[in-house]
Amino acid sequence: MSAAGQPNYSQFTVFKKSKDAAERFYFGAERDFDIKGKIVGFNYYESLYSPMVTASFVEVDTGGTVGDVEDNFAGTFKDGLRIEGFEKVKLKVLTSYNSVDWTRNDRQFVITGSPYNTDEGNKQVAYFPMVSINAIDGASKPVGRIYPQAKISDIVKKILRKAKLPFKNQNIEETENEMKVDGTNENPLDVILKLCPKAKPVNGDPGYFFFENHDGFNFKSIHGMIFNGVERFRDAGPDESDYLTTTLERNVTLIPNAERSYYQGLRHTYVYKTGLKANLDNSMNDFNVLTPPTVRRDQDVMNAIKNGQFNVRICTRNLATGEVKEKIVNLYNDTSATLGSKTNNNPDNIQSSEGDNKQNYCKTYTYVISPGENQGGDNLLTEGVPFETSLYHPKAIMRYQLLHAQLVNILVPHNAELTVGEVIRLNIENITQDEKIIKEFNQHRSGYYLILHLCHSFSTSNSFTSLTLVRDQYGISKKLGGLT
């Protein structure tokens, strides 16, 4: 195994539909060309913010690749095939560790527009942006019906099935609350995105992400991604003491050298230390951070709490009764699963929101309650209703903000098993003049992180994965992310 090895394009086929009868007569309904030998760069992108996977590739052509439609004059791939957009692409990229495979019918890309190109005397360099075929298919299947009151997760599944978009049942996390959904002829991906801040999981705080990865579409809560991601570390092997930074290196050295890369890779634990380890047979560098981590945001959650950032005023008016309610709450109280060290959720110097309307607050939320709008009946007239926006939406917004307290960018050798929404472990060495053997890794910066953005990048000689990581609190959790 070697870190960041050269990629191997086992398939890179572009499909072009015939535009008229003459093309269909000469070339059939569709022309296809495998251009894997001409690819000099390929990038694949996933993001928790995006309900679609995107990609791009760079192709270098010296001519003679494709015969022109009219006279079969041998030209470049772009000019001869007349790439204009909406051509389908199937590809599979192999590396020494694993592969990126988009060859199934529901795992293809579509070129999104006319490519950018630079023409020189003896070659043409062209850049092709792409998007998942599912995003194109979804755009042509608007949600026109009204879904009656049901769990939001069940409605998400029905919308995806109706649009024939791929997903796995385990990737649609069950919600606790219910509502009625009117599609209003919008794109199904947009309809589901609007449900994210309104959905509450069975356990934990409200707040979902809707995104696409190599498994299809996902609808997962922040709590669920953190809880399940950290639990995977526990299920992978020895007890949690193996992950404390003060003992990590000692524990790792007990494992035979041939198994070290597998041991770290199974847990997706990455280490940043100055200098890489030379081992031609089984490289530990496959799980090393290759460049210094870049900290893009570094917010102290405790100071934010003290400054009242999570104190908000919530105002509601019920159109049926005319009743107006106003309350000030601290949204941070009883926050579920976090990725950093356990923080006291109600510090002594934070006033309780109960009965104290003079408490400072930083934001006001206003809601008009219209009985029957989100439900099938008028049960909003009573207390304890199945769904009320004012109960979940402010908490979800707070949870989105809290998740982005720390943002870190890292670059690692290519690993196609990584995906957005996954929890990884990052160990960063201490910068100190004391003996590093006493405390090798920084307990303030090291710990669990959630993958927010991901890019698999392939050049002619190297394969890398760049990650944007987020978490909500500092430090290493000795209780697996604050979970009990």
C-alpha positions as CSV (number, residue, x, y, z in Angstrom):
1,M,0.0,0.0,0.0
2,S,1.4,3.4,-0.9
3,A,0.1,6.8,0.1
4,A,-1.5,9.0,-2.6
5,G,-0.7,6.6,-5.5
6,Q,-1.3,7.1,-9.2
7,P,-4.9,6.6,-10.3
8,N,-6.0,4.1,-12.8
9,Y,-9.1,4.9,-14.9
10,S,-10.6,1.6,-15.7
11,Q,-13.5,3.3,-17.5
12,F,-14.3,6.9,-18.5
13,T,-17.0,6.7,-21.1
14,V,-19.0,9.6,-22.5
15,F,-22.4,9.0,-24.2
16,K,-23.8,11.4,-26.8
17,K,-27.4,11.0,-28.0
18,S,-28.0,11.5,-31.7
19,K,-29.8,14.7,-32.4
20,D,-31.4,14.0,-35.8
21,A,-32.3,11.2,-38.2
22,A,-29.0,11.5,-40.1
23,E,-27.0,10.9,-36.9
24,R,-29.2,8.0,-35.9
25,F,-28.7,6.5,-39.4
26,Y,-24.9,6.6,-39.3
27,F,-24.2,6.2,-35.5
28,G,-27.4,4.7,-34.0
29,A,-29.4,6.3,-31.1
30,E,-26.2,7.0,-29.2
31,R,-22.5,7.3,-29.6
32,D,-20.1,6.4,-26.8
33,F,-16.3,7.0,-26.5
34,D,-14.0,5.8,-23.7
35,I,-11.4,8.6,-23.2
36,K,-9.7,7.2,-20.1
37,G,-6.3,7.6,-21.8
38,K,-6.8,11.4,-22.2
39,I,-7.9,12.3,-18.7
40,V,-5.2,14.3,-16.8
41,G,-7.4,15.4,-13.9
42,F,-10.6,14.4,-12.1
43,N,-12.3,15.9,-9.0
44,Y,-15.3,14.4,-7.2
45,Y,-17.2,16.5,-4.6
46,E,-19.6,15.8,-1.8
47,S,-21.1,18.2,0.7
48,L,-23.6,18.1,3.6
49,Y,-24.9,21.3,2.1
50,S,-25.6,19.9,-1.3
51,P,-28.4,17.4,-2.3
52,M,-26.3,16.4,-5.3
53,V,-22.8,15.1,-6.0
54,T,-20.8,17.1,-8.5
55,A,-17.6,16.4,-10.3
56,S,-15.3,17.7,-13.1
57,F,-12.5,16.4,-15.3
58,V,-9.8,17.8,-17.5
59,E,-9.1,16.2,-20.9
60,V,-6.1,16.8,-23.1
61,D,-6.5,16.0,-26.8
62,T,-4.1,16.1,-29.8
63,G,-6.8,15.3,-32.3
64,G,-7.9,12.3,-34.2
65,T,-10.1,11.1,-31.4
66,V,-13.7,11.4,-32.8
67,G,-14.9,11.7,-36.4
68,D,-17.1,14.7,-37.1
69,V,-20.8,14.0,-37.5
70,E,-21.0,15.5,-41.0
71,D,-17.9,14.3,-42.8
72,N,-16.1,12.0,-40.3
73,F,-13.1,14.4,-40.2
74,A,-11.0,13.3,-37.2
75,G,-11.0,16.0,-34.5
76,T,-10.7,16.4,-30.8
77,F,-13.1,14.7,-28.4
78,K,-14.9,18.0,-27.6
79,D,-15.2,19.3,-31.2
80,G,-15.7,16.0,-33.0
81,L,-18.4,14.7,-30.6
82,R,-19.8,18.3,-30.3
83,I,-20.1,18.3,-26.5
84,E,-22.8,20.9,-25.6
85,G,-24.1,19.6,-22.3
86,F,-26.3,16.8,-20.9
87,E,-24.0,14.1,-22.2
88,K,-23.9,11.1,-19.7
89,V,-20.6,9.9,-18.3
90,K,-19.7,6.5,-16.7
91,L,-16.4,6.3,-14.8
92,K,-14.5,4.1,-12.5
93,V,-11.2,5.3,-10.9
94,L,-9.0,2.7,-9.1
95,T,-6.2,3.5,-6.7
96,S,-3.9,1.4,-4.6
97,Y,-6.5,1.5,-1.7
98,N,-10.0,1.6,-3.2
99,S,-12.0,3.1,-6.0
100,V,-14.6,5.7,-7.1
101,D,-17.2,3.8,-9.1
102,W,-20.0,5.6,-10.9
103,T,-21.0,3.1,-13.6
104,R,-24.5,2.0,-12.5
105,N,-27.5,3.5,-14.2
106,D,-28.3,5.5,-11.1
107,R,-24.7,6.3,-10.5
108,Q,-23.7,8.4,-13.5
109,F,-22.7,11.9,-14.2
110,V,-24.1,14.4,-16.6
111,I,-22.0,17.2,-18.2
112,T,-23.8,20.3,-17.2
113,G,-22.8,22.7,-20.0
114,S,-20.4,23.5,-22.8
115,P,-16.9,22.9,-21.5
116,Y,-14.2,25.5,-21.1
117,N,-11.3,24.9,-23.5
118,T,-7.9,26.3,-24.5
119,D,-6.7,25.5,-28.0
120,E,-3.0,25.5,-28.8
121,G,-1.3,24.6,-32.1
122,N,-1.1,20.9,-31.4
123,K,-3.5,20.2,-28.6
124,Q,-6.7,21.2,-26.9
125,V,-7.2,21.3,-23.1
126,A,-10.9,21.1,-22.0
127,Y,-12.5,21.3,-18.6
128,F,-15.9,19.6,-18.2
129,P,-18.2,20.3,-15.2
130,M,-20.6,17.5,-14.2
131,V,-23.4,16.8,-11.8
132,S,-25.1,13.5,-10.6
133,I,-27.7,12.2,-13.0
134,N,-30.1,12.0,-10.1
135,A,-30.1,15.8,-9.8
136,I,-31.1,16.1,-13.5
137,D,-33.8,13.4,-13.1
138,G,-35.2,15.0,-10.0
139,A,-35.5,18.4,-11.7
140,S,-38.0,16.9,-14.2
141,K,-40.2,15.3,-11.6
142,P,-41.9,18.1,-9.6
143,V,-43.8,17.2,-6.4
144,G,-47.3,18.2,-7.2
145,R,-49.3,16.3,-4.6
146,I,-50.1,17.0,-1.0
147,Y,-48.8,14.4,1.4
148,P,-51.2,13.9,4.4
149,Q,-49.9,14.1,8.0
150,A,-47.2,11.5,8.6
151,K,-43.7,11.2,10.0
152,I,-41.4,13.5,8.0
153,S,-39.0,10.6,7.4
154,D,-41.8,8.6,5.8
155,I,-42.8,11.5,3.6
156,V,-39.1,11.9,2.5
157,K,-39.1,8.2,1.4
158,K,-42.3,8.6,-0.5
159,I,-41.0,11.7,-2.4
160,L,-37.8,9.9,-3.3
161,R,-39.7,6.7,-4.4
162,K,-42.1,8.8,-6.5
163,A,-39.2,10.5,-8.3
164,K,-37.4,7.1,-8.6
165,L,-34.3,8.5,-6.9
166,P,-31.9,6.0,-5.2
167,F,-31.6,5.7,-1.4
168,K,-31.2,3.0,1.3
169,N,-33.7,2.8,4.0
170,Q,-31.1,3.0,6.7
171,N,-29.9,6.3,5.3
172,I,-33.3,7.9,5.9
173,E,-33.2,8.5,9.7
174,E,-36.6,8.2,11.4
175,T,-38.2,11.4,12.7
176,E,-40.3,11.8,15.8
177,N,-42.5,14.6,14.6
178,E,-45.2,14.6,11.9
179,M,-46.5,17.2,9.5
180,K,-48.4,17.6,6.2
181,V,-46.4,18.5,3.1
182,D,-47.5,20.4,0.0
183,G,-45.1,19.9,-2.8
184,T,-46.4,23.0,-4.7
185,N,-44.8,21.6,-7.9
186,E,-41.3,22.1,-6.7
187,N,-38.2,20.0,-7.3
188,P,-38.3,17.0,-4.9
189,L,-34.7,17.8,-3.7
190,D,-35.8,21.4,-2.8
191,V,-39.0,20.1,-1.0
192,I,-36.9,17.7,1.1
193,L,-34.3,20.4,1.9
194,K,-37.1,22.6,3.4
195,L,-38.0,19.8,5.7
196,C,-34.5,19.6,7.3
197,P,-34.8,22.3,10.0
198,K,-38.3,21.2,10.8
199,A,-37.5,17.5,11.5
200,K,-36.7,16.1,14.9
201,P,-35.1,12.6,15.3
202,V,-36.5,10.1,17.7
203,N,-33.5,10.8,20.0
204,G,-31.6,14.1,20.1
205,D,-32.0,17.6,18.9
206,P,-33.9,18.7,15.8
207,G,-31.9,19.5,12.7
208,Y,-31.3,17.3,9.6
209,F,-29.1,17.3,6.5
210,F,-30.2,16.1,3.1
211,F,-27.3,15.1,0.9
212,E,-26.2,12.7,-1.8
213,N,-23.1,10.4,-1.7
214,H,-22.1,7.1,-3.4
215,D,-24.9,5.3,-1.5
216,G,-27.6,7.6,-2.9
217,F,-29.6,10.1,-1.0
218,N,-29.4,10.6,2.8
219,F,-31.7,12.3,5.3
220,K,-29.8,12.3,8.6
221,S,-29.9,14.3,11.8
222,I,-26.9,15.9,13.3
223,H,-27.4,13.9,16.5
224,G,-27.7,10.6,14.5
225,M,-24.5,11.3,12.5
226,I,-22.5,12.1,15.6
227,F,-23.9,9.3,17.7
228,N,-23.6,6.5,15.1
229,G,-20.2,7.9,13.9
230,V,-18.6,7.8,17.3
231,E,-20.2,4.4,18.2
232,R,-18.5,3.0,15.1
233,F,-15.2,3.7,16.8
234,R,-16.3,1.8,19.9
235,D,-17.6,-1.2,17.8
236,A,-14.5,-1.4,15.7
237,G,-12.3,-2.9,18.4
238,P,-10.8,-2.3,21.9
239,D,-12.4,-0.2,24.5
240,E,-12.5,3.6,24.3
241,S,-9.3,4.0,26.4
242,D,-7.4,3.1,23.2
243,Y,-8.4,6.5,21.7
244,L,-7.1,8.7,24.5
245,T,-4.2,10.7,22.9
246,T,-1.9,10.1,25.9
247,T,-2.0,6.3,25.3
248,L,-2.8,6.1,21.6
249,E,0.8,5.7,20.4
250,R,1.5,3.1,23.0
251,N,-1.5,1.1,22.1
252,V,-0.9,1.2,18.4
253,T,2.7,-0.1,18.8
254,L,1.3,-3.3,20.3
255,I,-0.2,-4.2,17.0
256,P,1.9,-6.0,14.4
257,N,3.3,-3.7,11.7
258,A,1.5,-5.5,8.9
259,E,-1.9,-4.7,10.5
260,R,-1.3,-1.0,11.5
261,S,-2.7,0.6,8.4
262,Y,-5.8,-1.6,8.6
263,Y,-6.1,-0.8,12.3
264,Q,-6.1,2.9,11.7
265,G,-8.1,2.8,8.5
266,L,-10.9,0.7,10.0
267,R,-11.4,3.5,12.5
268,H,-10.6,6.3,10.0
269,T,-8.1,7.8,12.4
270,Y,-5.8,10.3,10.9
271,V,-2.6,11.6,12.4
272,Y,-0.7,14.9,11.7
273,K,3.0,14.7,12.7
274,T,6.0,16.4,11.2
275,G,7.7,13.9,8.9
276,L,6.3,10.8,7.2
277,K,7.1,7.2,8.0
278,A,9.0,5.3,5.3
279,N,7.6,1.8,4.9
280,L,7.4,0.3,1.4
281,D,5.5,-2.8,2.4
282,N,2.6,-1.3,4.4
283,S,2.7,2.4,4.6
284,M,1.4,4.1,7.7
285,N,1.4,7.3,5.6
286,D,-2.0,6.2,4.1
287,F,-3.5,7.5,7.3
288,N,-1.3,10.6,7.9
289,V,-2.4,14.1,7.2
290,L,-0.1,15.3,4.4
291,T,-0.1,19.0,5.0
292,P,-0.5,21.2,8.1
293,P,-4.2,21.4,9.1
294,T,-5.8,24.8,8.3
295,V,-8.1,26.1,11.0
296,R,-10.8,28.2,9.3
297,R,-13.0,28.9,12.3
298,D,-12.3,28.7,16.0
299,Q,-15.2,29.7,18.2
300,D,-15.3,29.3,21.9
301,V,-18.7,27.8,22.7
302,M,-18.6,28.8,26.4
303,N,-18.0,32.4,25.6
304,A,-20.9,32.3,23.1
305,I,-23.1,31.0,25.9
306,K,-22.0,33.7,28.3
307,N,-22.6,36.4,25.7
308,G,-26.2,35.1,25.2
309,Q,-25.7,33.9,21.6
310,F,-28.0,31.0,22.2
311,N,-30.7,33.0,24.2
312,V,-33.6,33.8,21.8
313,R,-37.0,35.2,22.0
314,I,-39.8,33.1,20.5
315,C,-43.1,34.8,19.7
316,T,-46.2,32.8,18.4
317,R,-49.7,33.8,17.4
318,N,-52.5,31.3,17.0
319,L,-54.9,32.5,14.2
320,A,-57.7,30.3,15.6
321,T,-57.7,31.6,19.1
322,G,-55.9,34.9,18.7
323,E,-53.6,34.0,21.5
324,V,-50.1,35.5,21.5
325,K,-47.2,34.0,23.4
326,E,-43.7,35.2,24.1
327,K,-40.9,33.5,25.9
328,I,-37.1,33.7,26.1
329,V,-35.3,30.4,26.1
330,N,-31.7,29.2,26.2
331,L,-31.5,26.8,23.3
332,Y,-28.2,25.4,24.4
333,N,-29.7,23.7,27.5
334,D,-29.7,19.9,27.3
335,T,-28.0,19.8,23.9
336,S,-27.5,16.2,22.8
337,A,-24.5,14.5,21.4
338,T,-21.5,16.6,20.8
339,L,-18.1,15.9,19.3
340,G,-15.9,17.6,21.9
341,S,-15.4,17.3,25.6
342,K,-18.5,17.3,27.8
343,T,-19.4,20.9,28.6
344,N,-21.7,22.0,31.5
345,N,-24.9,22.8,29.6
346,N,-26.1,25.3,32.3
347,P,-23.2,27.2,33.7
348,D,-23.8,29.0,37.0
349,N,-23.5,32.5,35.5
350,I,-26.2,31.7,32.9
351,Q,-29.6,32.7,34.1
352,S,-32.5,30.3,33.7
353,S,-34.9,31.4,31.0
354,E,-37.9,30.4,33.1
355,G,-39.8,33.4,34.4
356,D,-37.1,35.9,33.5
357,N,-38.1,38.0,30.5
358,K,-35.4,40.6,31.3
359,Q,-32.7,38.1,30.2
360,N,-30.6,39.2,27.3
361,Y,-31.3,37.5,24.0
362,C,-29.7,37.8,20.6
363,K,-32.4,36.9,18.1
364,T,-36.2,36.9,17.8
365,Y,-38.2,34.2,16.1
366,T,-41.9,34.8,15.1
367,Y,-44.4,32.2,14.0
368,V,-48.0,32.3,12.9
369,I,-49.8,29.2,13.9
370,S,-52.4,28.3,11.4
371,P,-54.4,25.2,12.5
372,G,-54.7,22.6,9.8
373,E,-51.8,24.0,7.7
374,N,-49.2,21.6,8.9
375,Q,-51.6,18.9,10.1
376,G,-54.7,17.3,8.8
377,G,-56.9,18.8,11.5
378,D,-57.1,21.6,14.1
379,N,-55.2,19.9,16.9
380,L,-52.9,23.0,17.3
381,L,-55.6,24.3,19.6
382,T,-54.4,22.0,22.3
383,E,-51.1,21.5,24.1
384,G,-48.7,18.7,23.2
385,V,-49.4,18.8,19.5
386,P,-47.4,16.4,17.2
387,F,-45.7,19.2,15.4
388,E,-45.3,22.9,16.1
389,T,-42.6,24.9,14.2
390,S,-41.8,27.1,17.1
391,L,-40.8,24.0,19.2
392,Y,-38.2,22.7,16.8
393,H,-37.1,25.3,14.3
394,P,-35.1,27.6,16.6
395,K,-33.4,24.6,18.2
396,A,-32.4,23.3,14.8
397,I,-31.0,26.6,13.7
398,M,-28.9,26.7,16.9
399,R,-27.7,23.2,16.3
400,Y,-26.6,24.1,12.8
401,Q,-24.6,27.1,14.2
402,L,-23.1,25.1,17.0
403,L,-21.9,22.4,14.7
404,H,-19.7,24.9,12.9
405,A,-17.9,26.2,16.0
406,Q,-14.6,24.7,14.7
407,L,-13.7,24.2,11.0
408,V,-10.5,22.5,9.9
409,N,-9.2,21.7,6.4
410,I,-7.0,18.7,6.0
411,L,-5.4,16.8,3.0
412,V,-5.0,13.0,3.2
413,P,-4.1,10.2,0.8
414,H,-7.1,9.1,-1.3
415,N,-9.7,7.0,0.6
416,A,-13.0,6.5,-1.3
417,E,-14.5,5.0,1.9
418,L,-14.7,8.4,3.4
419,T,-18.0,10.2,2.9
420,V,-19.7,13.4,4.2
421,G,-21.6,12.9,7.4
422,E,-19.0,10.5,8.7
423,V,-17.1,11.0,12.0
424,I,-13.4,10.6,11.8
425,R,-10.7,10.9,14.5
426,L,-7.9,13.5,14.0
427,N,-4.8,13.5,16.2
428,I,-2.6,16.6,15.9
429,E,0.8,16.6,17.6
430,N,1.6,19.0,20.3
431,I,3.8,22.1,19.6
432,T,5.9,22.2,22.8
433,Q,9.4,22.5,24.2
434,D,8.6,19.8,26.8
435,E,9.1,16.1,26.1
436,K,6.5,15.1,23.5
437,I,6.6,11.6,24.8
438,I,4.7,12.8,27.8
439,K,1.8,14.2,25.8
440,E,2.4,13.6,22.1
441,F,-0.9,14.8,20.8
442,N,-2.8,18.1,21.4
443,Q,-5.8,17.3,23.5
444,H,-7.3,20.7,22.7
445,R,-7.3,20.2,18.9
446,S,-7.4,16.4,18.6
447,G,-10.6,14.5,18.8
448,Y,-13.7,13.6,16.8
449,Y,-14.7,15.6,13.7
450,L,-17.6,15.4,11.3
451,I,-16.9,15.5,7.5
452,L,-18.7,18.6,6.1
453,H,-17.2,18.8,2.6
454,L,-15.1,16.2,0.7
455,C,-13.2,16.2,-2.6
456,H,-11.5,13.2,-4.1
457,S,-8.8,14.7,-6.4
458,F,-6.8,12.7,-9.0
459,S,-3.9,14.0,-11.1
460,T,-1.7,12.0,-13.5
461,S,0.6,11.0,-10.6
462,N,-1.3,11.4,-7.3
463,S,-4.6,10.7,-5.6
464,F,-5.7,12.8,-2.6
465,T,-8.8,13.4,-0.5
466,S,-9.3,16.9,0.9
467,L,-11.7,17.3,3.9
468,T,-13.4,20.1,5.6
469,L,-14.1,19.0,9.2
470,V,-16.4,20.5,11.7
471,R,-17.2,20.0,15.4
472,D,-19.1,21.8,18.1
473,Q,-16.7,21.7,21.1
474,Y,-13.0,21.6,21.9
475,G,-11.1,18.7,23.1
476,I,-11.3,14.9,23.4
477,S,-14.4,13.4,24.7
478,K,-13.7,10.7,27.3
479,K,-17.4,9.7,27.0
480,L,-17.4,9.2,23.2
481,G,-18.6,12.6,22.2
482,G,-20.5,13.3,25.3
483,L,-22.7,10.3,24.9
484,T,-23.7,8.1,27.8
